[in-house]
Amino acid sequence: MKIIIVKNEVEGGQEGYKIFADAKKNGAHTFGLATGSTPITTYNDIIASDLDFSDSISINLDEYIGLAADNDQSYNYFMHEHLFNKKPFKKSYLPNGLAKDIDAEAKRYDQVIEDNPIDLQILGLGRNGHIGFNEPGTSREIGTHRVSLTQSTIDANARFFAHEEDVPKEALSMGLASIMKSKHILLEAYGEEKADAVKGMIEGPDTPDLPASILQNHDNVTVILDEAAASKLTNK
């Protein structure tokens, strides 16, 4: 892993943008994208740049089950608000959270990934070490799958909803096996609340109990951390 430590999320976004720009310059065509607050500064710098994704493909990590694409809490809506409206891609794929047959939708999405190998995948990191919605204990061999969200993840997402009972309890998520197929993985993590997960991911054992630790087995991972998220690392 290549570790980049910055002062704050703004500097992290600048470093993340550089990685996207370098990937594009070097011929990257398919970009795996993430939602949540973590990648926003990177997306902001991309929007402010002259990067052109009109010939590129994006594939998102996940989507809530039960929310329509135009729901203002869906990840489809998030991506349009924070990136696509200003930087449209030739084609953008997201799971369909309203699919009548969720298992069939998962298989469809796996085929999308198979047909469009991801050159650069951006990830955030959950407090419990999840990446995408791959919670602790998730099989390392799984592709896109239906996920029952843990209470800690529901709690973390509740700030985006008017009432906690409105937070979806399930999601469709790209699996760990799918993520590991990406040619280059960029993970960003900010804040002291992520410090334990960061330490486990980088310095702890490779264990299903901390899904992000699987990244130790990938040969091209860049991790951007602010000082707070990096605070418990032994070697900085």
Helices and strands as residue ranges (DSSP letters): E 2-6, H 9-25, E 30-33, H 40-47, E 57-60, E 62-64, H 75-79, I 80-84, E 91-93, H 102-115, E 120-123, E 145-148, H 151-157, G 158-160, G 164-166, E 170-173, H 176-180, E 184-189, G 192-194, H 195-203, G 211-217, E 221-226
